[in-house]
Amino acid sequence: MKRLYLFLAAIVFVAGTAISQTLKVTVGDVTYLFPSSQTGDMPYSNGTTVTIMEKAFNLADVTAMTVDETPVDDSVINVAYDGTSAKVTVAGNIAKYVTPVVSGAHVSIAQSVDLAQEITYNLSGTATDGEFYMSGSYKATVVLNGLTLTNVTPVYSGAAIHIQNGKRIKVKVADGTVNNLTDNAAGTQKGCLYIKGHGEFAQSGTLNVTANLKHGVKTGEYFQMKNCTINVLKAPGDGINCSQFMLIESGTLNLNNLGDDGMQCDLDGLTSTGITTGHVDEDTGNVYILGGTINITSTAVAAKGIKSNGSMDISGGDITIKTTGSGMWDTTDLETKAASGLSSDIDLTISGGNIKITSTGPGGKGMKCDGLLTVTNGTINITTSGTLYYNNGTTENTNYTGNTDNVNSNYYSSPKGVKADNGVEIGGGTIYVTTSGRNGEGIESKSYLNITGGHIIVNAYDDGINSANDLTISGGYIFSRATNNDGIDANGNCYIKGGVVYAVGSTTPELAVDANSEQQKKLYFSGGTLVALGGLESGCSLTQTCYSSSSWSKNVWYALYNNGELALAFKTPASGGTVMVVSTSGTTTVKSSVTVSGGVEYFGGMGIIDGTVTGGSSVTLSQYTGANGGGGPGGGGGRPGRP
């Protein structure tokens, strides 16, 4: 009698005259919606099955078949969670292509290989023990529409949402909604929200992620985000992890309580042994940040705020990163590794945005890259306060105070502000760097360093600005102070051709500006405005005339004049080398103990240009020949930068 009733209901539906009728076929917790305008014939076979829009139903499995005027959105599947149960509704036009299975609030939907159209999965409601698992081979959209999923007893996966689909998956965090995902610590999933393929996150809702096993959000291919807010509240692994590339266009990322990196982009096809398998995408391992707000806090050992296994390109956005973790011994590379705010295995390019990085752990760095660092715009503020970290594989010391000159450089990590292996190019932007830990250099290049513009303020424990090879300054505003070494130090030739340079070195034998004269290198000064407290490298070549004073007063404002016009008003620090060397393009004079008002502040308040100067007394200057260093007998040492 039940089968006959269901069959008659279908006949009534087809023959009825009502407009926009919908046949609803319910099988357990899944309801299929067939609009009258689409159904056509519904073959009834052997008294056991009925086929509607090519979807065959075993009548013994049908719970109900009714007709009403429920509107149907084509190509949409709705999943509504309620405590420990879930209800699924499927649009009739895609019914034949999907196989939903519901077990309590654990929902699995398999897409047929014959599917050739995009399905939208609309997820809503709250499950105290549930999950969403989808598999297939065609792109899809997943809408998080006020969803709370906690996976307590995994049925299909330990993830809260697991998309086993290698295509593009657009995740819409619905406008005005708050969504919460929590995974299970006993599963095997790679992320609380896992997408095997491309993940594109959009719209302006909020997604809160609590990961208990590994990553917060993991995509097997690229990760793209705009407009939405993603809060990773906890993750034993990375907050966000992907392969191919990572693209942040807008929105907000807040990543906290992490067991590893904040954001990491791996090389596509790279195995744990470092060997690539299969096709490696051309745009792989790269991070692109165009805008948005990113806040990352990581306490993990040697963790990175943002890590790219390829290159990193930042052109906008507000980025705040704090790392507090200590260093570690890497048993594969046989060297120490330390935390870093930004870390790129190839090049790091910054052309915009506001970046603030704080690193407090032993050996921690602000920014590092294994390739070329290029800065053309934006604001960068870096503070490192960690100690010197030592580890030789058997012995660890998080506050090493021994002499490192004869120690294998792989055994220790210094708390630097900026470090780049293949060169540094600075042509614009504003860069503030402060380091206070032992061996903490401000900006270091393991190759050449070239400054053509920008505003740079460095206060460092060790060298303020250091290059392993030639260092060239031809423009910009540069303040570089070292409390325990050279203000500016080139281990090749040092060329100052222009710009406004204010360098402060430590006491004898350190210098304000140093070049590697021990290896027959020189300081070549040919132009610009120069103040050097601590003197210049001995034997320097001076194309533009320099002048010196054998002493200067601490914490006093001075005025530097070029042909009687104020070139720079500068305040002296609380310590530094004895000799003051100055130069302008014309006749150079100096006044001390002046009062300065107005103008534009530079160098973190240590310099003023276009100000008004009153009072003061003239400083006696003598022409500086470059015959001696001025920092002490023989000048500086040209000591190479620290690891």
GIJO-V988093 format. One record per pair of residues at least 4 apart in sequence whose C-alpha atoms are under 6 Angstrom apart, sorted by the first residue. I is the first residue (numbers start at 0). J is the second residue. D is the distance in Angstrom with one decimal. If there is no record, write none. Layout:
I:J:D
I:J:D
This chain:
11:15:5.6
19:68:5.9
20:35:5.4
20:67:5.6
20:68:4.6
21:33:5.4
21:34:4.5
21:35:5.7
21:66:5.6
21:67:5.4
21:68:5.5
21:69:5.9
22:32:5.9
22:33:5.0
22:65:5.9
22:66:4.6
23:31:5.6
23:32:4.9
23:64:5.5
23:65:5.2
24:30:5.5
24:31:5.1
24:63:6.0
24:64:4.6
25:29:5.7
25:30:4.1
25:61:5.9
25:62:5.4
25:63:5.1
26:60:6.0
26:61:4.7
26:62:5.2
28:86:5.0
29:87:4.6
29:88:5.7
30:88:4.6
31:88:5.6
31:89:4.7
32:90:5.1
32:91:5.1
33:91:4.5
38:52:5.6
41:50:5.3
41:51:5.0
42:49:5.6
42:50:5.4
43:48:5.8
43:49:4.4
44:48:5.3
47:57:5.9
47:58:5.5
48:56:5.4
48:57:4.6
48:58:5.4
49:55:5.8
49:56:5.4
50:54:5.3
50:55:4.1
54:95:4.6
73:90:5.5
74:90:5.8
74:93:5.8
74:118:5.0
75:90:5.6
75:118:5.8
75:119:4.8
75:120:6.0
76:88:5.6
76:89:4.6
76:120:4.9
77:87:5.6
77:88:5.1
77:120:5.9
77:121:4.7
78:86:5.8
78:87:4.6
78:122:4.9
79:85:5.5
79:86:5.2
79:123:5.0
79:124:5.4
80:85:4.3
80:124:4.5
80:125:5.2
80:126:5.4
81:85:5.8
81:124:5.9
81:125:5.3
81:126:5.5
82:125:5.9
82:126:4.4
82:127:5.2
83:103:5.5
83:104:5.0
83:126:5.7
83:127:6.0
83:128:5.8
84:103:4.4
84:104:4.1
85:104:4.7
96:110:5.8
96:111:4.9
96:114:5.8
97:109:5.5
97:110:4.6
97:111:5.9
98:108:5.5
98:109:5.1
99:107:5.7
99:108:4.3
100:106:5.9
100:107:5.1
101:105:5.8
101:106:4.7
104:129:4.4
105:129:4.6
105:130:4.8
106:131:5.0
107:132:4.6
107:133:5.7
108:133:4.9
109:133:5.8
109:134:4.9
109:135:6.0
110:135:4.6
117:138:5.9
117:139:5.1
118:139:5.2
119:140:4.6
119:141:5.8
120:141:4.7
120:142:6.0
121:142:4.7
122:142:5.9
122:143:5.3
122:144:5.8
123:144:5.0
123:145:5.3
123:146:4.5
124:146:5.0
125:146:5.9
125:147:4.6
126:148:5.1
127:149:5.5
128:149:5.3
128:150:4.9
128:151:5.1
129:148:5.9
129:149:5.8
129:150:4.9
130:150:5.7
130:159:4.8
130:160:5.9
131:160:4.8
132:161:4.8
132:162:5.9
133:162:4.9
133:163:5.9
134:163:4.6
134:164:5.3
135:164:5.2
136:164:5.7
138:166:5.0
138:167:4.9
138:168:5.8
139:168:5.1
140:168:5.5
140:169:4.6
140:170:5.9
141:170:4.8
142:170:5.8
142:171:4.6
143:172:5.0
143:173:5.8
144:173:5.3
145:176:5.1
145:177:5.4
145:178:5.1
146:178:4.7
147:178:5.6
147:179:4.5
147:180:5.9
148:180:5.0
149:181:4.7
150:159:5.6
150:182:5.1
150:183:5.5
151:183:5.9
153:157:5.1
157:182:5.9
157:183:5.0
157:186:4.2
157:188:5.7
158:182:4.8
158:188:5.8
158:191:4.7
159:180:5.8
159:181:5.8
159:182:4.9
159:191:5.6
160:192:4.9
161:193:4.9
162:194:4.7
163:195:5.3
164:195:5.4
164:196:5.8
165:195:5.1
165:196:3.7
166:196:4.8
166:197:6.0
167:196:5.9
167:197:4.5
168:197:5.8
168:198:5.1
169:198:6.0
169:199:4.6
170:199:5.8
170:200:4.7
171:200:5.9
171:201:5.0
171:202:5.6
172:202:5.5
172:204:4.8
173:202:5.9
173:204:5.0
174:202:5.8
174:203:4.7
174:204:4.4
175:204:5.0
176:204:4.9
177:205:4.8
178:206:4.7
178:207:6.0
179:206:5.9
179:207:4.7
179:208:6.0
180:208:4.9
181:209:4.8
181:210:5.9
182:191:5.0
182:210:5.6
184:211:4.7
184:212:4.6
189:213:5.8
190:213:5.7
190:214:4.4
190:215:5.3
190:216:5.3
190:217:5.1
191:210:5.1
191:215:5.2
192:216:4.9
193:217:4.9
193:218:5.9
194:218:4.7
195:218:5.7
195:219:4.5
196:219:5.2
196:220:5.1
197:220:4.9
197:221:4.9
198:222:5.0
199:223:4.6
199:224:5.9
200:224:4.6
201:224:6.0
201:225:5.1
201:226:5.8
201:227:5.6
202:226:5.4
202:227:5.2
203:226:5.1
203:227:4.1
204:227:5.3
205:228:4.7
205:229:6.0
206:229:4.8
207:230:4.7
207:231:5.9
208:231:4.7
208:232:5.8
209:232:5.3
209:233:5.0
210:215:5.1
210:233:5.6
210:234:4.7
213:235:5.0
213:236:4.5
214:234:5.5
214:236:4.5
214:237:4.8
214:238:5.7
215:234:5.3
215:238:4.8
215:239:5.9
216:239:4.9
217:240:4.8
217:241:5.7
218:241:4.8
219:241:5.7
219:242:5.7
220:241:5.9
220:242:4.6
220:243:5.3
221:241:5.9
221:242:5.6
221:243:5.0
221:244:4.8
221:245:5.7
222:245:4.8
223:245:5.9
223:246:4.7
223:247:5.9
224:247:5.0
224:248:6.0
225:248:5.1
225:249:4.3
225:250:5.1
226:249:5.1
226:250:3.8
227:250:4.8
228:250:5.6
228:251:4.5
228:252:5.9
229:252:5.0
230:252:5.9
230:253:4.7
230:254:6.0
231:254:4.8
232:255:5.5
233:255:6.0
233:256:4.8
233:257:5.8
234:238:5.9
234:257:4.9
235:257:5.6
235:258:4.2
236:258:4.9
236:259:4.9
237:259:5.0
237:260:4.7
237:261:5.4
238:254:5.8
238:261:4.8
238:262:5.8
239:262:4.7
240:262:5.9
240:263:4.9
240:264:5.9
241:264:5.0
242:264:5.3
242:265:4.6
242:266:5.6
242:267:5.0
243:266:6.0
243:267:5.0
243:283:3.8
243:284:5.3
244:283:5.3
244:284:5.4
244:285:4.8
244:286:5.7
245:286:4.7
246:287:4.8
246:288:5.9
247:288:4.8
247:289:6.0
248:289:4.9
248:290:5.0
249:290:4.8
249:291:3.8
250:291:4.7
251:291:5.7
251:292:4.6
251:293:5.8
252:293:4.7
253:294:4.8
254:295:4.8
255:296:5.1
257:297:5.5
258:299:5.2
259:299:5.5
259:302:5.3
260:302:4.9
260:303:4.7
260:304:5.6
261:304:4.7
261:305:5.7
262:305:4.7
263:305:5.9
263:306:4.6
263:307:5.8
264:284:5.1
264:307:5.0
265:284:4.8
265:308:5.3
266:283:5.3
266:284:4.3
266:308:5.9
267:279:5.7
267:283:5.8
268:275:5.1
268:276:5.1
268:279:5.7
269:273:5.8
269:274:5.7
269:275:4.4
270:274:5.5
284:307:5.7
284:308:4.7
284:309:4.1
285:307:5.7
285:309:4.7
285:310:4.8
285:311:5.6
286:307:6.0
286:311:4.7
287:312:4.9
287:313:5.9
288:313:4.7
289:314:5.0
289:315:4.6
290:315:4.5
290:316:3.6
291:316:4.6
292:316:5.7
292:317:4.7
292:318:5.9
293:318:4.7
294:319:4.8
294:320:5.9
295:320:4.7
296:320:5.9
296:321:4.8
296:322:6.0
297:322:5.0
298:322:5.8
298:323:4.8
298:324:4.7
299:324:4.8
300:324:4.4
300:325:5.0
300:326:5.9
301:324:5.9
301:325:5.9
301:326:5.0
301:336:5.9
301:337:4.2
301:338:3.9
302:338:4.7
303:338:5.5
303:339:4.8
303:340:5.5
304:320:6.0
304:340:4.5
304:341:5.8
305:341:5.0
306:342:4.9
306:343:5.9
307:343:4.8
308:344:5.0
309:344:5.5
309:345:5.3
310:343:5.7
310:345:4.8
310:346:4.7
310:347:5.9
311:347:4.8
312:348:4.8
312:349:6.0
313:349:4.8
314:349:5.9
314:350:4.7
314:351:4.2
314:352:5.8
315:351:4.7
315:352:3.7
316:352:4.7
317:352:5.9
317:353:4.8
318:354:4.7
319:355:4.8
319:356:5.9
320:340:5.9
320:356:4.8
321:356:5.9
321:357:4.8
321:358:5.8
322:358:4.8
323:358:5.8
323:359:4.9
323:360:4.5
324:360:4.9
325:360:4.7
325:361:4.9
326:336:5.5
326:337:4.1
326:361:6.0
327:335:5.5
327:336:5.4
328:334:5.8
328:335:4.5
328:392:5.8
329:333:5.3
329:334:5.4
329:335:5.8
334:409:4.6
334:410:5.9
335:409:6.0
335:410:5.8
335:411:5.9
337:362:5.5
337:363:5.3
338:363:4.7
339:363:5.6
339:364:4.6
339:365:5.3
340:356:5.9
340:365:4.9
340:366:5.7
341:366:4.6
342:366:6.0
342:367:5.0
342:368:5.6
343:368:4.5
344:368:5.7
344:369:5.0
345:369:5.1
345:370:4.4
346:370:4.4
346:371:4.7
346:372:5.9
347:372:4.8
348:372:5.9
348:373:4.7
348:374:6.0
349:374:4.8
350:374:5.9
350:375:4.9
350:376:4.4
350:377:5.9
351:376:4.8
351:377:3.8
352:377:4.8
353:377:5.9
353:378:4.8
354:379:4.7
355:379:6.0
355:380:4.7
355:381:5.9
356:365:5.9
356:381:4.8
357:381:6.0
357:382:4.9
357:383:5.9
358:363:5.5
358:383:4.7
359:383:5.7
359:384:4.9
359:385:4.6
360:385:4.7
361:385:4.4
361:386:4.6
361:387:5.7
361:388:5.2
361:397:5.8
362:385:5.9
362:387:5.3
362:388:5.0
362:412:4.8
362:413:4.6
362:414:4.2
363:414:4.8
364:414:5.2
364:415:4.9
364:416:5.5
365:381:5.8
365:416:4.7
365:417:5.8
366:417:4.8
367:417:5.8
367:418:4.7
367:419:5.5
368:419:4.9
369:419:5.9
369:420:4.9
370:420:5.5
370:421:4.7
371:421:4.9
371:422:4.9
371:423:5.9
372:423:4.8
373:423:6.0
373:424:4.7
373:425:5.8
374:425:4.8
375:426:4.8
375:427:4.1
375:428:5.7
376:427:4.8
376:428:3.7
377:428:4.7
378:428:5.8
378:429:4.7
378:430:6.0
379:430:4.7
380:430:6.0
380:431:4.6
381:432:4.8
382:432:5.9
382:433:4.8
382:434:5.9
383:434:4.9
384:434:5.9
384:435:5.1
384:436:5.3
385:414:5.8
385:436:5.3
386:398:5.3
386:436:4.8
386:437:6.0
387:398:5.4
387:399:5.5
387:413:5.2
387:437:5.6
388:397:4.6
388:398:5.9
388:411:5.4
388:412:5.2
389:395:5.6
389:396:5.0
389:399:6.0
389:410:5.7
389:411:4.3
390:394:5.5
390:395:4.3
390:410:5.2
391:410:4.9
412:642:5.8
413:438:5.6
413:439:5.7
413:642:6.0
414:439:4.8
415:439:4.6
415:440:4.9
415:441:5.9
416:432:5.9
416:441:4.8
416:442:6.0
417:442:4.6
417:443:6.0
418:443:4.8
418:444:5.9
419:444:4.9
420:444:5.9
420:445:4.6
421:446:5.2
422:444:5.4
422:446:4.8
422:447:4.9
422:448:5.6
423:444:5.9
423:448:4.7
424:449:5.0
425:450:4.8
426:450:6.0
426:451:4.8
426:452:4.2
426:453:5.6
427:452:4.8
427:453:3.6
428:453:4.8
429:453:5.8
429:454:4.6
429:455:5.9
430:455:4.8
431:456:4.8
431:457:5.9
432:441:5.9
432:457:4.7
433:457:5.9
433:458:4.8
433:459:5.6
434:439:5.5
434:459:4.7
434:460:5.8
435:460:5.1
438:461:5.1
439:460:5.3
439:461:5.2
440:459:5.7
440:461:4.7
440:462:4.9
440:463:5.7
441:457:6.0
441:459:5.3
441:463:4.7
441:464:5.8
442:464:4.8
443:464:5.9
443:465:4.7
443:466:5.7
444:466:4.7
445:466:6.0
445:467:4.9
446:467:5.1
446:468:5.2
447:466:5.8
447:468:4.9
447:469:5.1
447:470:5.9
448:466:5.8
448:470:4.8
449:470:5.9
449:471:4.8
450:472:4.8
451:473:5.0
451:474:4.3
451:475:6.0
452:474:4.7
452:475:3.6
453:475:4.7
454:475:5.9
454:476:4.7
455:477:4.8
456:478:4.8
456:602:5.3
457:463:5.9
457:479:4.6
458:480:4.9
459:463:5.1
459:481:4.8
460:481:5.5
460:482:5.2
460:483:5.5
461:481:5.6
461:483:5.3
461:484:5.0
462:481:5.4
462:484:5.1
462:485:4.9
462:486:5.6
463:479:5.2
463:480:5.4
463:481:5.1
463:486:4.8
463:487:5.8
464:487:4.8
465:488:4.7
465:489:5.8
466:489:5.0
467:490:4.9
468:490:5.2
468:491:4.3
469:491:4.4
469:492:4.7
469:493:5.8
470:489:5.6
470:493:4.8
471:493:5.9
471:494:4.6
471:495:5.9
472:495:4.8
472:496:6.0
473:496:4.6
473:497:4.2
473:498:5.8
474:497:4.9
474:498:3.8
475:498:4.8
476:498:5.9
476:499:4.8
477:500:4.8
478:501:4.7
478:502:5.7
478:602:5.6
479:486:5.3
479:502:4.9
480:486:4.7
480:502:5.8
480:503:4.5
481:485:5.7
481:486:4.9
481:504:5.3
482:505:5.2
483:505:5.3
484:505:5.3
484:509:5.4
485:504:4.5
485:509:5.3
485:510:4.9
485:511:5.5
486:502:5.2
486:503:4.9
486:504:4.4
486:511:4.6
486:512:5.9
487:512:4.7
488:512:6.0
488:513:4.6
488:514:6.0
489:493:5.6
489:514:4.7
490:514:5.8
490:515:4.8
490:637:5.5
491:515:5.5
491:520:5.7
492:514:5.7
492:520:5.0
492:521:5.0
492:522:5.9
493:514:5.7
493:522:4.6
494:523:4.8
494:524:6.0
495:524:4.8
496:525:5.0
496:526:4.4
497:526:4.7
497:527:3.7
498:527:4.9
499:527:5.9
499:528:4.7
500:529:4.9
501:530:4.7
501:531:5.9
502:511:5.2
502:531:4.8
503:511:4.6
503:531:5.9
503:532:4.7
504:509:6.0
504:510:4.7
504:511:4.0
504:533:5.2
504:575:5.5
504:576:5.7
505:509:5.4
505:575:4.6
505:576:5.1
506:575:5.7
506:576:4.2
507:630:5.0
507:631:4.9
508:630:5.5
508:631:5.2
508:635:5.4
509:630:6.0
509:635:5.0
510:533:4.9
510:534:5.6
510:630:5.3
510:635:5.6
511:531:5.3
511:532:5.7
511:533:4.7
511:534:5.4
512:535:5.0
513:536:4.8
514:521:5.5
514:522:5.5
514:637:5.6
515:520:5.0
515:637:4.4
516:520:4.6
516:521:5.7
521:539:5.6
522:539:4.7
523:540:4.8
524:541:5.0
525:542:4.6
525:543:4.9
526:543:5.8
528:582:5.7
528:583:4.7
529:581:5.2
529:582:5.0
530:580:5.8
530:581:4.6
531:579:5.6
531:580:4.9
532:576:5.8
532:578:5.9
532:579:4.5
533:576:3.6
533:577:5.3
533:578:4.9
533:630:5.1
534:578:5.3
534:579:6.0
534:580:5.8
534:628:5.7
534:629:4.4
534:630:5.4
535:628:5.0
536:628:4.7
536:634:5.5
537:625:5.7
537:626:5.5
537:627:4.3
537:628:4.1
537:634:5.4
538:625:5.4
538:626:5.1
539:625:5.1
545:581:5.7
545:582:4.7
545:623:5.2
546:580:5.6
546:581:5.3
546:620:5.8
546:621:5.4
546:622:4.4
546:623:4.7
547:579:5.4
547:580:4.3
547:620:5.3
547:621:5.4
547:623:5.6
548:578:5.9
548:579:5.2
548:620:5.3
549:578:4.7
550:577:5.4
550:578:5.3
553:571:5.5
553:572:5.8
553:573:5.2
554:571:4.9
554:572:5.2
554:573:5.7
555:570:5.4
555:571:5.4
555:592:5.7
556:569:5.6
556:570:4.2
556:592:5.3
556:593:5.5
557:568:5.7
557:569:5.3
557:590:5.6
557:591:4.4
557:592:5.9
557:593:5.9
558:568:4.3
558:589:5.6
558:590:5.1
559:566:5.7
559:567:5.2
559:589:4.7
560:564:5.2
560:565:4.4
560:566:5.1
560:587:5.7
560:588:5.2
561:566:5.8
561:583:5.7
561:585:5.4
561:586:5.5
561:587:5.1
562:585:5.6
562:586:4.7
567:608:5.2
568:606:5.5
568:607:5.0
569:605:5.6
569:606:4.3
570:605:5.0
576:630:5.8
578:629:5.5
583:587:5.8
589:617:6.0
589:618:5.5
590:615:5.7
590:616:5.2
590:617:4.4
590:618:5.4
591:615:5.2
591:616:5.4
592:615:4.7
593:613:5.9
593:614:5.1
593:615:4.1
594:612:5.6
594:613:5.2
595:611:5.6
595:612:4.7
596:610:5.7
596:611:5.2
597:610:4.8
598:608:5.5
598:609:4.6
598:610:3.7
599:607:5.4
599:608:5.3
600:604:5.5
600:606:5.8
600:607:4.5
601:606:4.8
601:607:5.7
602:606:5.5
628:634:3.9
630:634:5.6
